[in-house]
């Protein structure tokens, strides 16, 4: 894959591993997953994949939406990326690729989580967070109250000039059609959920059906996902 870059607007900020099998409804086997992706012109089944969300940022801590804006990692966010490094360090990543969103919070996380891995990582704009239009930078709770949103997930389709979840799914499907080797993907909360929704063969774009989390790694293989975390 040729390394690609996009301009991302920067906002003034410029033990033992415990795998848990998650009970995800409608998980497909590898054959069904491949057939599902072929409907979207996939050439191969990307398996396994390790999918990471970036660590906590100052805006995460403040409850502000980020989208294509960026904020720096907090101390907690750095510690979460270090936990992801230890999780990945316990896995055999021979023959894996590493691809990150080009947004600064993802790149900062990737630099920590992949430290000592021994290989370089590329970036791909397909892994950026869903665009939030004029909602980016605003307080999540205030927007929910103003627009009568049931939860924060509703805001992604309500955002004026936003990308929307249906378009995000198309973007993620297009990215996955290019995957033909195991990989570590460093991305964002909603984009991570959408990627896993597709890989599990679940139709639609209801990302609230997917678990999230920072400081953890989701392993997706043979149509099933496993949450890898430290301790617990």
Backbone as CSV, one residue per row, in Angstrom:
resi,resn,N_x,N_y,N_z,CA_x,CA_y,CA_z,C_x,C_y,C_z
1,UNK,0.848,-1.185,0.000,0.000,0.000,0.000,0.886,1.238,0.000
2,UNK,0.620,2.159,-0.871,1.379,3.390,-0.927,0.995,4.257,0.252
3,UNK,2.001,4.843,0.916,1.717,5.684,2.059,1.016,6.940,1.591
4,UNK,-0.090,7.292,2.257,-0.878,8.447,1.879,-1.075,9.347,3.079
5,UNK,-1.180,10.642,2.827,-1.358,11.584,3.901,-2.499,12.524,3.585
6,UNK,-3.166,13.003,4.607,-4.156,14.050,4.446,-3.863,15.124,5.482
7,UNK,-4.299,16.337,5.211,-4.139,17.400,6.186,-5.223,17.265,7.246
8,UNK,-4.808,17.250,8.490,-5.751,17.189,9.600,-5.620,18.489,10.378
9,UNK,-6.744,19.171,10.582,-6.702,20.439,11.294,-6.272,20.214,12.727
10,UNK,-5.281,20.987,13.187,-4.782,20.856,14.543,-5.386,21.950,15.398
11,UNK,-5.913,21.566,16.543,-6.523,22.526,17.449,-5.489,22.894,18.493
12,UNK,-5.611,23.993,19.133,-4.644,24.585,20.033,-4.210,23.609,21.102
13,UNK,-3.411,22.757,20.821,-2.946,21.767,21.768,-1.691,21.161,21.237
14,UNK,-2.005,22.081,19.815,-1.002,21.392,19.038,0.110,20.846,19.922
15,UNK,2.640,-8.634,34.113,1.571,-9.066,34.532,0.913,-9.946,33.550
16,UNK,0.023,-10.126,33.553,-0.547,-11.142,32.684,-1.627,-10.495,31.860
17,UNK,-1.716,-10.957,30.644,-2.763,-10.461,29.779,-3.993,-11.338,29.957
18,UNK,-5.153,-10.697,29.963,-6.391,-11.432,30.211,-7.329,-11.290,29.034
19,UNK,-7.249,-12.226,28.051,-8.154,-12.131,26.906,-9.580,-12.511,27.291
20,UNK,-10.531,-11.753,26.783,-11.944,-12.020,27.049,-12.680,-12.163,25.731
21,UNK,-13.314,-13.289,25.515,-14.098,-13.478,24.302,-15.415,-12.731,24.482
22,UNK,-15.703,-11.816,23.568,-16.909,-11.017,23.691,-18.069,-11.690,22.966
23,UNK,-19.215,-11.801,23.592,-20.381,-12.431,22.953,-21.015,-11.482,21.952
24,UNK,-20.533,-11.482,20.727,-21.043,-10.585,19.701,-22.030,-11.331,18.824
25,UNK,-23.211,-10.768,18.708,-24.289,-11.355,17.928,-23.922,-11.384,16.454
26,UNK,-24.268,-12.444,15.777,-24.113,-12.577,14.324,-22.669,-12.603,13.867
27,UNK,-21.769,-13.153,14.677,-20.384,-13.284,14.232,-20.304,-14.352,13.146
28,UNK,-19.566,-14.041,12.078,-19.456,-14.965,10.956,-18.198,-15.805,11.086
29,UNK,-18.185,-16.977,10.492,-16.960,-17.744,10.380,-16.120,-17.127,9.263
30,UNK,-14.883,-17.599,9.119,-13.975,-16.989,8.143,-14.539,-17.057,6.729
31,UNK,-15.174,-18.164,6.387,-15.729,-18.292,5.033,-16.839,-17.277,4.799
32,UNK,-17.733,-17.156,5.781,-18.832,-16.209,5.627,-18.334,-14.770,5.601
33,UNK,-17.299,-14.483,6.413,-16.732,-13.143,6.429,-16.171,-12.799,5.062
34,UNK,-15.447,-13.748,4.473,-14.867,-13.491,3.157,-15.968,-13.254,2.129
35,UNK,-17.012,-14.056,2.174,-18.111,-13.867,1.235,-18.779,-12.519,1.436
36,UNK,-18.918,-12.111,2.708,-19.531,-10.819,2.996,-18.693,-9.678,2.420
37,UNK,-17.386,-9.744,2.621,-16.529,-8.678,2.119,-16.451,-8.691,0.595
38,UNK,-16.589,-9.848,-0.008,-16.557,-9.922,-1.465,-17.733,-9.169,-2.079
39,UNK,-18.819,-9.070,-1.336,-19.947,-8.278,-1.824,-19.532,-6.824,-1.993
40,UNK,-18.497,-6.435,-1.257,-17.980,-5.081,-1.340,-16.651,-5.060,-2.099
41,UNK,-16.461,-6.063,-2.992,-15.306,-6.139,-3.881,-14.002,-6.415,-3.142
42,UNK,-14.077,-7.144,-2.048,-12.850,-7.519,-1.343,-12.139,-8.629,-2.100
43,UNK,-10.808,-8.589,-2.049,-9.995,-9.611,-2.701,-9.522,-10.668,-1.707
44,UNK,-9.527,-10.326,-0.409,-9.002,-11.262,0.573,-9.623,-10.982,1.928
45,UNK,-9.502,-11.969,2.824,-10.028,-11.831,4.168,-8.907,-11.386,5.093
46,UNK,-8.982,-10.169,5.660,-7.913,-9.679,6.522,-7.986,-10.306,7.914
47,UNK,-7.097,-11.256,8.198,-7.178,-11.947,9.476,-5.810,-12.519,9.830
48,UNK,-5.353,-12.364,11.085,-6.008,-11.577,12.135,-5.637,-10.096,12.053
49,UNK,-6.442,-9.278,12.717,-6.152,-7.861,12.852,-6.172,-7.512,14.337
50,UNK,-5.245,-6.649,14.744,-5.263,-6.069,16.082,-5.639,-4.608,15.925
51,UNK,-6.753,-4.209,16.548,-7.294,-2.869,16.358,-7.213,-2.092,17.668
52,UNK,-6.558,-0.930,17.618,-6.348,-0.101,18.793,-7.027,1.254,18.618
53,UNK,-7.605,1.741,19.689,-8.025,3.139,19.737,-6.904,3.934,20.407
54,UNK,-6.750,5.196,20.027,-5.749,6.048,20.660,-6.036,6.206,22.158
55,UNK,-5.023,6.612,22.912,-5.187,6.856,24.331,-5.997,8.114,24.606
56,UNK,-6.386,8.273,25.860,-7.192,9.429,26.260,-6.494,10.745,25.903
57,UNK,-7.268,11.701,25.409,-6.761,13.039,25.114,-7.369,14.042,26.097
58,UNK,-6.860,15.263,26.074,-7.420,16.296,26.941,-8.885,16.544,26.615
59,UNK,-9.237,16.455,25.348,-10.636,16.679,24.969,-11.512,15.506,25.369
60,UNK,-10.990,14.274,25.316,-11.742,13.138,25.845,-12.086,13.387,27.308
61,UNK,-11.087,13.825,28.063,-11.281,14.049,29.496,-12.290,15.162,29.760
62,UNK,-12.370,16.140,28.848,-13.281,17.272,29.014,-14.668,17.002,28.430
63,UNK,-14.826,15.869,27.740,-16.118,15.564,27.131,-16.368,16.323,25.846
64,UNK,-15.312,16.721,25.149,-15.453,17.463,23.897,-15.269,16.526,22.704
65,UNK,-16.077,16.724,21.678,-15.984,15.923,20.463,-14.760,16.349,19.658
66,UNK,-14.102,15.393,19.014,-12.874,15.700,18.290,-13.023,15.591,16.774
67,UNK,-13.539,14.453,16.304,-13.638,14.294,14.861,-12.285,14.450,14.202
68,UNK,-12.190,15.379,13.250,-10.933,15.610,12.536,-10.033,16.619,13.237
69,UNK,-10.478,17.139,14.385,-9.616,17.985,15.194,-8.721,17.097,16.055
70,UNK,-7.728,17.698,16.689,-6.807,16.929,17.507,-6.565,17.596,18.842
71,UNK,-6.297,16.796,19.842,-5.886,17.245,21.161,-4.814,16.269,21.654
72,UNK,-3.908,16.720,22.523,-2.797,15.858,22.952,-3.238,14.778,23.924
73,UNK,-2.443,13.719,24.023,-2.694,12.664,24.991,-2.483,13.195,26.403
74,UNK,-3.313,12.746,27.322,-3.111,13.030,28.738,-2.097,12.031,29.308
75,UNK,-1.721,12.213,30.571,-0.850,11.230,31.221,-1.527,9.864,31.233
76,UNK,-2.828,9.878,31.468,-3.579,8.615,31.437,-3.536,8.013,30.040
77,UNK,-3.656,8.851,29.004,-3.616,8.370,27.632,-2.273,7.755,27.275
78,UNK,-1.200,8.358,27.771,0.137,7.793,27.542,0.255,6.434,28.226
79,UNK,-0.249,6.344,29.455,-0.219,5.060,30.167,-1.044,4.003,29.440
80,UNK,-2.152,4.424,28.846,-2.982,3.473,28.093,-2.237,2.953,26.865
81,UNK,-1.510,3.832,26.180,-0.720,3.400,25.023,0.401,2.460,25.457
82,UNK,0.965,2.709,26.625,2.010,1.815,27.148,1.429,0.444,27.475
83,UNK,0.200,0.424,27.974,-0.467,-0.861,28.227,-0.691,-1.610,26.917
84,UNK,-1.065,-0.889,25.865,-1.241,-1.527,24.557,0.086,-2.089,24.045
85,UNK,1.176,-1.391,24.322,2.494,-1.902,23.918,2.789,-3.228,24.605
86,UNK,2.463,-3.323,25.885,2.711,-4.581,26.604,1.805,-5.700,26.079
87,UNK,0.573,-5.353,25.759,-0.343,-6.353,25.195,0.182,-6.876,23.866
88,UNK,0.576,-5.963,22.983,1.106,-6.375,21.683,2.433,-7.123,21.829
89,UNK,3.210,-6.720,22.847,4.500,-7.375,23.059,4.380,-8.841,23.414
90,UNK,3.223,-9.255,23.883,2.991,-10.661,24.219,2.473,-11.467,23.033
91,UNK,2.295,-10.810,21.891,1.787,-11.485,20.697,2.915,-11.650,19.676
92,UNK,2.811,-12.662,18.850,3.768,-12.855,17.762,3.304,-12.045,16.560
93,UNK,4.007,-10.965,16.268,3.621,-10.082,15.172,4.496,-10.281,13.932
94,UNK,5.107,-11.426,13.827,5.915,-11.724,12.645,5.053,-11.674,11.397
95,UNK,5.495,-10.919,10.401,4.760,-10.817,9.151,3.621,-9.824,9.173
96,UNK,3.444,-9.114,10.277,2.371,-8.130,10.378,2.785,-6.796,9.777
97,UNK,1.801,-6.069,9.296,1.965,-4.666,8.945,1.405,-3.831,10.087
98,UNK,1.784,-2.572,10.149,1.217,-1.643,11.124,0.784,-0.394,10.372
99,UNK,-0.476,-0.020,10.551,-1.039,1.137,9.841,-1.759,2.012,10.853
100,UNK,-1.499,3.310,10.802,-2.108,4.240,11.740,-2.903,5.309,11.005
101,UNK,-3.910,5.807,11.677,-4.537,7.061,11.249,-3.458,8.145,11.282
102,UNK,-3.493,9.100,10.337,-2.499,10.173,10.353,-2.787,11.270,11.366
103,UNK,-3.893,11.181,12.105,-4.187,12.203,13.101,-3.210,12.101,14.272
104,UNK,-2.901,13.236,14.863,-1.793,13.312,15.823,-1.997,12.417,17.038
105,UNK,-3.221,12.314,17.550,-3.437,11.500,18.737,-3.233,10.019,18.441
106,UNK,-3.562,9.605,17.223,-3.329,8.211,16.826,-1.847,7.962,16.602
107,UNK,-1.169,8.908,15.953,0.264,8.759,15.713,1.041,8.714,17.026
108,UNK,0.644,9.549,17.994,1.317,9.552,19.295,1.124,8.210,19.990
109,UNK,-0.079,7.656,19.863,-0.360,6.347,20.453,0.433,5.251,19.751
110,UNK,0.465,5.303,18.424,1.192,4.290,17.660,2.681,4.296,17.998
111,UNK,3.252,5.487,18.169,4.680,5.590,18.481,5.010,4.890,19.792
112,UNK,4.076,4.942,20.747,4.280,4.289,22.043,3.936,2.806,21.959
113,UNK,2.775,2.493,21.421,2.296,1.111,21.402,3.171,0.203,20.542
114,UNK,3.803,0.770,19.522,4.627,-0.036,18.610,6.118,0.103,18.890
115,UNK,6.459,0.778,19.987,7.872,0.935,20.345,8.511,-0.432,20.569
116,UNK,9.666,-0.644,19.948,10.367,-1.908,20.091,9.869,-3.000,19.173
117,UNK,8.851,-2.684,18.370,8.298,-3.680,17.451,9.303,-4.057,16.372
118,UNK,10.098,-3.104,15.932,11.146,-3.402,14.963,10.799,-3.086,13.533
119,UNK,9.551,-2.729,13.278,9.157,-2.382,11.916,8.591,-0.978,11.868
120,UNK,8.553,-0.410,10.689,7.957,0.906,10.524,6.453,0.760,10.363
121,UNK,5.747,1.853,10.572,4.323,1.824,10.298,3.977,2.923,9.305
122,UNK,2.966,2.650,8.524,2.500,3.611,7.541,1.215,4.248,8.050
123,UNK,0.771,5.267,7.352,-0.498,5.900,7.709,-1.468,5.768,6.541
124,UNK,-2.741,5.822,6.876,-3.774,5.772,5.853,-4.946,6.630,6.325
125,UNK,-5.358,7.619,5.528,-6.456,8.497,5.931,-7.777,7.764,6.121
126,UNK,-7.906,6.544,5.610,-9.136,5.773,5.815,-9.353,5.442,7.284
127,UNK,-8.291,5.527,8.095,-8.401,5.201,9.513,-8.666,6.427,10.384
128,UNK,-8.858,7.602,9.783,-9.170,8.790,10.569,-10.538,8.644,11.229
129,UNK,-10.782,9.506,12.214,-12.075,9.457,12.901,-13.169,9.996,11.992
130,UNK,-14.406,9.588,12.258,-15.544,10.065,11.486,-15.615,11.589,11.584
131,UNK,-15.880,12.248,10.466,-15.956,13.699,10.444,-17.191,14.206,11.177
132,UNK,-17.010,15.231,11.997,-18.109,15.749,12.815,-18.569,17.136,12.407
133,UNK,-18.076,17.641,11.288,-18.534,18.934,10.808,-18.457,20.007,11.867
134,UNK,-19.539,20.766,12.031,-19.540,21.883,12.969,-19.650,21.446,14.432
135,UNK,-19.877,20.159,14.679,-19.914,19.669,16.053,-18.517,19.492,16.649
136,UNK,-17.508,19.393,15.813,-16.151,19.143,16.290,-15.704,20.264,17.227
137,UNK,-15.164,19.879,18.357,-14.688,20.836,19.339,-15.717,21.223,20.377
138,UNK,-16.965,20.827,20.177,-18.026,21.219,21.100,-18.238,20.172,22.203
139,UNK,-18.927,20.597,23.256,-19.192,19.734,24.398,-20.260,18.697,24.047
140,UNK,-19.944,17.444,24.281,-20.849,16.339,23.923,-22.190,16.443,24.653
141,UNK,-22.148,16.635,25.961,-23.374,16.671,26.749,-24.283,17.823,26.331
142,UNK,-23.678,18.985,26.061,-24.467,20.147,25.647,-25.165,19.876,24.324
143,UNK,-24.454,19.262,23.377,-25.042,18.938,22.077,-26.167,17.918,22.222
144,UNK,-25.983,16.935,23.069,-27.013,15.925,23.270,-28.287,16.557,23.817
145,UNK,-28.121,17.441,24.787,-29.290,18.092,25.375,-29.988,18.994,24.362
146,UNK,-29.207,19.727,23.586,-29.768,20.683,22.637,-30.529,19.982,21.511
147,UNK,-30.008,18.849,21.061,-30.606,18.155,19.913,-31.495,16.982,20.329
148,UNK,-31.675,16.785,21.619,-32.528,15.697,22.078,-31.977,14.330,21.715
149,UNK,-30.658,14.199,21.678,-30.024,12.934,21.316,-30.159,11.926,22.455
150,UNK,-30.479,10.701,22.102,-30.618,9.645,23.108,-29.285,9.353,23.764
151,UNK,-28.231,9.342,22.955,-26.882,9.141,23.469,-25.896,9.812,22.517
152,UNK,-24.616,9.731,22.868,-23.609,10.390,22.058,-23.509,9.847,20.646
153,UNK,-23.893,8.596,20.442,-23.798,8.004,19.111,-24.720,8.704,18.107
154,UNK,-25.836,9.227,18.582,-26.756,9.924,17.681,-26.117,11.147,17.033
155,UNK,-25.153,11.747,17.708,-24.576,12.995,17.222,-23.819,12.819,15.904
156,UNK,-23.336,11.619,15.636,-22.526,11.410,14.433,-23.342,11.536,13.150
157,UNK,-24.635,11.305,13.236,-25.495,11.500,12.070,-26.242,12.830,12.118
158,UNK,-26.221,13.489,13.265,-26.885,14.785,13.383,-25.967,15.952,13.029
159,UNK,-24.662,15.717,13.025,-23.697,16.805,12.863,-23.819,17.492,11.501
160,UNK,-24.079,18.813,11.468,-24.100,19.546,10.200,-22.726,19.478,9.529
161,UNK,-22.724,19.175,8.243,-21.491,19.057,7.460,-20.635,17.878,7.913
162,UNK,-21.232,16.983,8.707,-20.488,15.816,9.158,-20.454,14.718,8.105
163,UNK,-19.631,13.731,8.335,-19.474,12.614,7.401,-20.649,11.651,7.473
164,UNK,-21.111,11.363,8.663,-22.198,10.414,8.846,-21.699,8.976,8.907
165,UNK,-22.427,8.128,9.626,-21.987,6.756,9.856,-22.107,5.879,8.616
166,UNK,-23.094,6.133,7.768,-23.219,5.334,6.539,-22.008,5.556,5.638
167,UNK,-21.565,6.808,5.525,-20.389,7.111,4.713,-19.129,6.539,5.354
168,UNK,-19.074,6.564,6.686,-17.927,5.961,7.373,-17.839,4.478,7.063
169,UNK,-18.982,3.802,7.035,-18.961,2.368,6.727,-18.386,2.126,5.326
170,UNK,-18.788,2.921,4.370,-18.264,2.771,3.009,-16.751,2.967,3.009
171,UNK,-16.291,3.980,3.742,-14.844,4.250,3.816,-14.103,3.059,4.424
172,UNK,-14.645,2.515,5.503,-13.993,1.392,6.172,-14.033,0.124,5.330
173,UNK,-15.145,-0.114,4.651,-15.228,-1.271,3.768,-14.188,-1.177,2.654
174,UNK,-14.038,0.002,2.089,-13.050,0.201,1.030,-11.649,-0.082,1.552
175,UNK,-11.359,0.369,2.757,-10.047,0.102,3.353,-9.819,-1.391,3.527
176,UNK,-10.819,-2.099,4.041,-10.655,-3.522,4.323,-10.488,-4.357,3.058
177,UNK,-11.027,-3.883,1.943,-10.850,-4.644,0.700,-9.388,-4.686,0.286
178,UNK,-8.569,-3.766,0.800,-7.148,-3.718,0.437,-6.282,-4.564,1.367
179,UNK,-6.863,-5.060,2.457,-6.092,-5.804,3.443,-5.976,-7.268,3.041
180,UNK,-4.746,-7.749,2.927,-4.547,-9.162,2.605,-3.445,-9.789,3.446
181,UNK,-2.993,-9.065,4.472,-2.003,-9.602,5.405,-2.423,-9.207,6.817
182,UNK,-1.959,-9.944,7.824,-2.263,-9.552,9.208,-1.717,-8.153,9.492
183,UNK,-2.397,-7.399,10.361,-1.962,-6.027,10.604,-2.389,-5.540,11.977
184,UNK,-1.652,-4.542,12.454,-2.033,-3.764,13.631,-2.567,-2.434,13.118
185,UNK,-3.776,-2.074,13.508,-4.401,-0.837,13.065,-4.598,0.085,14.263
186,UNK,-4.066,1.300,14.164,-4.219,2.286,15.235,-5.166,3.363,14.732
187,UNK,-6.316,3.472,15.382,-7.360,4.328,14.850,-8.095,5.041,15.979
188,UNK,-9.392,5.247,15.827,-10.187,6.071,16.742,-11.420,5.305,17.212
189,UNK,-12.115,5.875,18.194,-13.215,5.160,18.819,-14.304,4.696,17.878
190,UNK,-14.849,5.616,17.077,-15.962,5.250,16.193,-15.468,4.476,14.975
191,UNK,-14.328,4.852,14.443,-13.782,4.126,13.295,-13.432,2.695,13.686
192,UNK,-12.879,2.502,14.877,-12.587,1.150,15.365,-13.862,0.319,15.444
193,UNK,-14.917,0.906,15.974,-16.184,0.178,16.084,-16.725,-0.202,14.713
194,UNK,-16.619,0.710,13.756,-17.137,0.428,12.425,-16.338,-0.672,11.742
195,UNK,-15.027,-0.624,11.860,-14.196,-1.674,11.274,-14.598,-3.039,11.826
196,UNK,-14.796,-3.105,13.130,-15.148,-4.389,13.743,-16.570,-4.821,13.405
197,UNK,-17.463,-3.877,13.262,-18.830,-4.184,12.843,-18.799,-4.897,11.486
198,UNK,-17.992,-4.370,10.574,-17.880,-4.951,9.232,-17.221,-6.321,9.301
199,UNK,-16.129,-6.429,10.058,-15.381,-7.680,10.131,-16.182,-8.809,10.775
200,UNK,-17.141,-8.456,11.611,-17.995,-9.474,12.216,-19.213,-9.790,11.363
201,UNK,-19.316,-9.138,10.206,-20.389,-9.454,9.278,-21.733,-8.893,9.687
202,UNK,-21.748,-7.842,10.493,-23.003,-7.245,10.946,-23.390,-6.113,10.006
203,UNK,-24.582,-6.170,9.492,-25.042,-5.164,8.535,-25.367,-3.847,9.236
204,UNK,-25.446,-2.793,8.443,-25.835,-1.493,8.972,-24.675,-0.729,9.572
205,UNK,-24.999,0.323,10.329,-23.943,1.145,10.898,-24.234,1.529,12.348
206,UNK,-24.896,0.631,13.090,-25.182,0.889,14.493,-23.950,0.547,15.339
207,UNK,-23.012,1.486,15.411,-21.741,1.225,16.074,-21.886,1.047,17.579
208,UNK,-23.024,1.427,18.136,-23.218,1.243,19.578,-23.246,-0.244,19.934
209,UNK,-23.398,-1.106,18.945,-23.404,-2.549,19.197,-22.009,-3.089,19.483
210,UNK,-20.976,-2.303,19.175,-19.605,-2.729,19.393,-19.060,-2.157,20.700
211,UNK,-18.356,-2.965,21.478,-17.708,-2.432,22.681,-16.559,-1.504,22.303
212,UNK,-16.204,-0.618,23.213,-15.088,0.302,22.964,-14.048,0.167,24.055
213,UNK,-13.280,1.232,24.254,-12.293,1.213,25.324,-10.942,1.723,24.864
214,UNK,-10.242,2.363,25.785,-8.879,2.823,25.545,-7.937,2.013,26.429
215,UNK,-6.709,1.829,25.953,-5.756,1.026,26.703,-5.943,-0.463,26.522
216,UNK,-6.787,-0.852,25.550,-7.030,-2.258,25.250,-6.756,-2.497,23.762
217,UNK,-6.767,-3.764,23.382,-6.568,-4.149,21.982,-7.664,-5.140,21.608
218,UNK,-8.291,-4.927,20.469,-9.272,-5.880,19.963,-8.608,-6.754,18.897
219,UNK,-8.624,-8.042,19.123,-8.149,-8.999,18.130,-9.359,-9.514,17.362
220,UNK,-9.321,-9.389,16.039,-10.420,-9.875,15.205,-9.859,-10.942,14.273
221,UNK,-10.423,-12.130,14.376,-9.926,-13.259,13.581,-11.050,-14.261,13.376
222,UNK,-11.170,-14.742,12.150,-12.183,-15.742,11.826,-13.587,-15.310,12.228
223,UNK,-13.877,-14.027,12.036,-15.211,-13.533,12.300,-15.563,-13.391,13.766
224,UNK,-14.571,-13.441,14.649,-14.816,-13.257,16.077,-13.844,-12.218,16.614
225,UNK,-14.281,-11.494,17.640,-13.370,-10.544,18.259,-13.095,-10.924,19.701
226,UNK,-11.856,-10.655,20.126,-11.400,-10.916,21.482,-10.848,-9.633,22.048
227,UNK,-11.269,-9.280,23.241,-10.740,-8.100,23.918,-9.511,-8.520,24.722
228,UNK,-8.373,-7.907,24.400,-7.131,-8.173,25.119,-6.865,-6.999,26.047
229,UNK,-6.699,-7.291,27.332,-6.433,-6.232,28.300,-5.464,-6.742,29.357
230,UNK,-4.927,-5.826,30.129,-4.026,-6.194,31.215,-4.830,-6.454,32.481
231,UNK,-4.360,-7.415,33.269,-5.003,-7.665,34.546,-6.380,-8.266,34.405
232,UNK,-7.296,-7.770,35.179,-8.715,-8.181,35.203,-8.906,-9.605,34.759
